[in-house]
Amino acid sequence: MNTRKLIFTLSLILFAFPVSAQVNDPKYKDYFLMGRFGEVCTMCEIIVLCEHGEVIPNYESIPGSGTFTLYHIQTRTFWSQVSTIWEWFVKNFSEATLAAKGHTRPVYRYVVTENQWAEQEILQARIILEPGRLEFGEHTIDRVEQSWLDNSSGEQLGYCQRLPLWDSLEQINAQTKGDSQ
């Protein structure tokens, strides 16, 4: 008898609420790095290019010359992915908590100054919806305006854009590890 009650209760919890593993509210649809299925997926990698200037960059791939910063946002770590189970339950009661808390991921940063690539730095990125921000240590990307900000001064440094993943990874590998050909 108790087993039936337990199964009924679990079924009610699982099927009475909308099923979604992440925040997918239409009010965030125009945010930088939002997909049609919601927030950046747990297993997705992303390459973002940020550069100083007054306009949003519009490159088809990593530029062959110039000064810019690349952020290679990694997939969520094992424990961060495990936490998505908890997030799924929380989301069924309140998206606001997840939108404000966000989640963290490892990110590789490459600073390119006048065509000279500095060594890769490993940071923690925090991806947040309320307010819409991507935090990378001393820099932040405003997800509404795509502006690149200095955290200590609040000054706008420039703008950012997403780049195609596979081509960017090939270029990064060629620049940081040398051509294997």
VMD Tcl script that draws the C-alpha trace (Angstrom):
set ca {
  {0.00 0.00 0.00}
  {2.82 2.44 0.88}
  {4.59 1.63 -2.38}
  {1.51 2.66 -4.38}
  {1.31 5.97 -2.52}
  {4.99 6.61 -3.14}
  {4.67 5.84 -6.86}
  {1.56 8.02 -7.09}
  {3.29 10.92 -5.29}
  {6.43 10.68 -7.44}
  {4.33 10.51 -10.61}
  {2.40 13.57 -9.51}
  {5.60 15.51 -8.87}
  {7.21 14.48 -12.15}
  {4.22 14.95 -14.43}
  {2.24 17.74 -12.82}
  {4.81 20.40 -13.65}
  {6.27 21.47 -16.98}
  {9.35 19.45 -17.74}
  {12.40 21.55 -18.53}
  {15.98 21.16 -17.35}
  {16.89 24.82 -17.68}
  {15.46 28.30 -17.72}
  {13.65 28.84 -21.01}
  {11.61 31.97 -20.41}
  {10.77 33.99 -23.55}
  {11.88 37.21 -21.82}
  {15.50 36.01 -22.20}
  {15.22 35.00 -25.88}
  {17.33 37.92 -27.15}
  {20.14 37.45 -24.64}
  {23.64 36.84 -25.96}
  {24.30 33.06 -26.04}
  {20.68 32.00 -25.56}
  {19.60 29.19 -27.82}
  {16.14 28.35 -29.02}
  {15.93 25.73 -26.29}
  {16.99 28.10 -23.52}
  {20.23 28.71 -21.66}
  {23.56 27.38 -22.93}
  {23.33 23.58 -22.76}
  {25.39 21.68 -20.18}
  {27.52 19.92 -22.81}
  {27.99 22.90 -25.13}
  {31.31 24.66 -25.68}
  {31.33 28.24 -26.92}
  {33.98 30.58 -28.32}
  {33.46 34.30 -27.66}
  {35.66 37.05 -29.08}
  {35.79 40.42 -27.30}
  {37.62 43.48 -28.56}
  {37.94 47.16 -27.80}
  {35.81 49.38 -29.98}
  {32.49 51.11 -30.48}
  {30.71 48.40 -32.50}
  {29.94 44.71 -32.07}
  {32.61 42.68 -33.90}
  {31.42 40.77 -36.94}
  {34.04 38.17 -37.83}
  {33.41 34.85 -39.53}
  {36.38 33.35 -37.70}
  {39.23 34.40 -35.43}
  {40.94 37.39 -37.08}
  {44.40 36.77 -38.50}
  {45.68 39.97 -36.92}
  {44.76 42.48 -34.25}
  {44.20 42.77 -30.51}
  {41.35 40.86 -28.87}
  {40.46 38.37 -26.14}
  {38.98 34.93 -26.72}
  {36.92 33.10 -24.13}
  {36.53 29.37 -24.72}
  {33.62 28.46 -22.44}
  {33.85 24.78 -21.56}
  {31.14 22.23 -20.83}
  {29.90 22.14 -17.27}
  {32.04 20.06 -14.91}
  {30.82 16.67 -13.70}
  {29.47 18.01 -10.40}
  {27.98 21.04 -12.09}
  {26.13 18.71 -14.45}
  {24.96 16.60 -11.53}
  {23.54 19.80 -10.03}
  {21.29 20.18 -13.09}
  {19.12 17.44 -11.58}
  {18.54 19.65 -8.56}
  {18.05 22.65 -10.83}
  {15.37 20.73 -12.72}
  {13.40 20.27 -9.50}
  {13.91 23.89 -8.42}
  {12.94 25.19 -11.88}
  {9.57 23.48 -11.58}
  {8.78 25.73 -8.62}
  {10.69 28.93 -9.41}
  {12.79 30.00 -12.39}
  {13.76 33.23 -10.61}
  {16.15 31.40 -8.28}
  {18.03 29.77 -11.16}
  {18.06 32.94 -13.23}
  {19.67 34.91 -10.40}
  {22.09 32.19 -9.25}
  {23.28 31.08 -12.67}
  {25.95 28.43 -12.91}
  {29.73 28.23 -13.26}
  {31.92 26.62 -15.88}
  {35.61 26.49 -16.64}
  {36.72 28.88 -19.36}
  {40.02 29.21 -21.23}
  {41.05 32.79 -21.92}
  {43.45 33.74 -24.71}
  {44.63 37.34 -24.86}
  {45.99 38.33 -28.28}
  {47.91 41.62 -28.42}
  {49.14 42.78 -31.82}
  {49.09 39.20 -33.12}
  {51.02 37.84 -30.10}
  {49.15 35.10 -28.26}
  {49.66 35.03 -24.48}
  {49.53 31.70 -22.67}
  {46.14 30.23 -21.98}
  {44.59 31.20 -18.64}
  {42.01 29.01 -16.92}
  {39.19 30.91 -15.21}
  {35.74 30.20 -13.85}
  {32.88 31.73 -15.79}
  {29.57 32.47 -14.15}
  {26.60 32.52 -16.50}
  {23.64 34.50 -15.13}
  {20.25 35.54 -16.50}
  {19.15 38.06 -13.83}
  {20.90 40.36 -14.47}
  {22.03 39.06 -17.86}
  {25.79 38.69 -17.42}
  {28.72 36.44 -18.21}
  {31.39 36.94 -15.55}
  {35.04 36.10 -16.29}
  {37.14 37.21 -13.35}
  {37.97 40.87 -13.95}
  {35.69 41.18 -17.00}
  {31.98 40.80 -17.62}
  {29.87 40.58 -20.77}
  {26.45 42.25 -20.64}
  {24.18 39.67 -22.29}
  {21.65 42.27 -23.44}
  {24.03 44.74 -25.12}
  {26.96 42.35 -25.80}
  {29.20 44.95 -24.19}
  {32.49 43.95 -22.58}
  {33.00 45.55 -19.17}
  {35.84 46.01 -16.69}
  {34.61 44.83 -13.28}
  {36.83 47.11 -11.18}
  {35.89 50.38 -12.91}
  {32.58 49.45 -14.54}
  {33.98 50.98 -17.74}
  {32.90 49.59 -21.09}
  {35.91 48.16 -22.92}
  {34.24 47.13 -26.16}
  {31.91 44.46 -27.49}
  {31.79 40.68 -27.96}
  {30.53 38.16 -30.49}
  {30.17 34.39 -30.68}
  {32.40 32.58 -33.18}
  {31.94 29.23 -34.93}
  {33.25 26.53 -32.58}
  {35.12 24.03 -34.77}
  {36.96 26.54 -36.98}
  {37.90 28.56 -33.89}
  {39.23 25.49 -32.09}
  {41.43 24.65 -35.09}
  {42.81 28.20 -35.16}
  {43.41 28.25 -31.40}
  {45.20 24.91 -31.58}
  {47.38 26.13 -34.46}
  {48.33 29.28 -32.55}
  {48.92 27.74 -29.13}
  {50.41 24.35 -29.91}
  {51.86 24.90 -33.35}
  {50.73 23.29 -36.56}
  {50.98 19.51 -36.36}
  {51.37 19.21 -40.13}
}
mol new
graphics top color blue
foreach p $ca { graphics top sphere $p radius 0.5 }
foreach p [lrange $ca 0 end-1] q [lrange $ca 1 end] { graphics top cylinder $p $q radius 0.2 }
display resetview
